[in-house]
Amino acid sequence: MSRILFFGILILLIFSCNNQPKNNFSSIKSYQLESAVLTSGKLIRIDSFPSQNITPRPVDIWLPETYSEEKKYAVLYMHDGQMLFDSTTTWNKQEWRIDEAATELMEQKITKHFIVVGVHNISSIRWNDLFPEKAMDFMDADSKNEVIKKAQENNISTDFKGDEYLKFIVSELKPYIDATFSVYTNKENTFVAGSSMGGLMSMYAISEYPNIFEGSACISTHWVGAMAEENNPFPSAIFRYVAANVPDAKSHKLYFDYGDQTLDRHYPKYASTVDSVYTNRGYSVANFRNLFFPGTDHSEKSWQKRIHIPLNFLLKK
């Protein structure tokens, strides 16, 4: 092969590689969900978002009524996406009413403009997907063996996928959102929120990816980790993980809350631990909240009444 031909092929290869798209989203099909019962805005659905990390599942993208390609929007990623917008399609006929809360806050110019990306759960593997996987590294061997033994006896899988779930959001879903919608892509405009196990996962997300998420809202956080029982080894392991992975207080915001009814009745005893872990690492009222809502239970009806508080806290102009 002549040197001229060799260098010609080399240049062609370099040029071709440089012009290849970094991500191929052509297989991802989305559509406006016309049947969605919304107060404001529109809902874009992807029926089965492809993933090499977790089981594919639906993803919903809520765009405010005033959404325009001429503006840039912050992004709020949320778990349990099927529970956020439309109570007519949920298992318990409840919803977060995110579209109502977000619209009101933006119209009143309280928060920056933002869109919401809701990742649906798959009920049979929700616990595995949303458990903070690395917390198991902070559990002693005897406790871990006992957990696995009990799970096997009850035909429950301990094949945790929390790390893979976050890889899905950060390396598969976020690049698609960034490329498809008119959004800011930086940390300062990227947030994550959820309740119960989704609260744990929101804490885990900002702990594992502090360079991706500036703020996290952890609502009715399920510090219990699994079923509430005596000598439960999960909370201490989770808090050891939390203490070892606190995001820099200079550049992050964390919101926690809890009630005291139904499943939330197990959470008040952990409040002082949550407070101490973060305040000991430099967090203050300016960037940390852990609020108690007495008389409230573990349900979307309770969360919808206070969702404006974490939205205001995280996304305030």
MOJOQUI-V277322 format. One record per backbone hydrogen bond with DSSP energy under -0.5 kcal/mol. NH is the residue of the N-H (numbers start at 1). CO is the residue of the C=O. If there is no record, write none. Layout:
[[NH;CO] [NH;CO]]
This chain:
[[6;2] [7;3] [8;4] [9;5] [10;6] [11;7] [12;8] [13;9] [14;10] [15;11] [16;12] [17;13] [18;14] [19;15] [20;17] [25;23] [28;25] [29;27] [30;28] [31;45] [33;43] [34;32] [36;33] [38;36] [42;63] [44;42] [44;61] [45;31] [46;59] [47;29] [47;45] [49;57] [57;49] [59;46] [60;118] [61;44] [62;60] [62;116] [63;42] [63;61] [67;64] [71;68] [73;182] [74;113] [75;189] [76;115] [77;75] [77;191] [78;117] [79;193] [81;119] [83;80] [84;81] [89;86] [90;87] [93;90] [96;83] [97;84] [98;84] [101;97] [102;98] [103;99] [104;100] [105;101] [106;102] [107;103] [108;104] [109;106] [110;105] [111;105] [112;315] [115;74] [116;62] [117;76] [118;60] [118;116] [119;78] [119;117] [120;58] [120;118] [123;121] [125;122] [126;122] [126;123] [129;125] [130;126] [131;127] [133;131] [135;132] [136;133] [137;134] [138;135] [139;136] [144;140] [145;141] [146;142] [147;143] [148;144] [149;145] [150;146] [151;147] [152;148] [153;149] [154;150] [155;152] [156;151] [160;158] [161;128] [165;161] [166;162] [167;163] [168;164] [169;165] [170;166] [171;167] [172;167] [172;168] [173;168] [174;169] [176;172] [177;173] [178;174] [179;175] [180;176] [181;177] [183;181] [184;73] [189;186] [190;187] [191;75] [192;215] [193;77] [194;217] [196;219] [198;195] [199;196] [200;196] [201;197] [202;198] [203;199] [204;200] [205;201] [206;202] [207;203] [208;204] [209;205] [212;209] [213;209] [214;187] [214;190] [215;190] [216;253] [217;192] [218;216] [218;255] [219;194] [219;217] [220;257] [221;218] [221;257] [222;196] [223;221] [225;222] [226;224] [232;229] [233;231] [237;233] [238;234] [239;235] [240;236] [241;237] [242;238] [243;239] [244;240] [245;241] [245;242] [246;243] [249;281] [251;248] [253;214] [254;287] [255;216] [256;289] [257;218] [258;291] [260;296] [261;296] [264;261] [265;262] [266;263] [267;264] [268;264] [270;267] [271;268] [274;270] [275;271] [276;272] [277;273] [278;274] [279;275] [280;276] [281;278] [282;279] [283;278] [287;284] [288;284] [289;254] [291;256] [293;258] [294;292] [296;293] [299;297] [303;299] [304;300] [305;301] [305;302] [306;302] [306;303] [307;303] [309;306] [310;306] [311;307] [312;308] [313;309] [314;310] [315;311] [316;312] [317;110]]
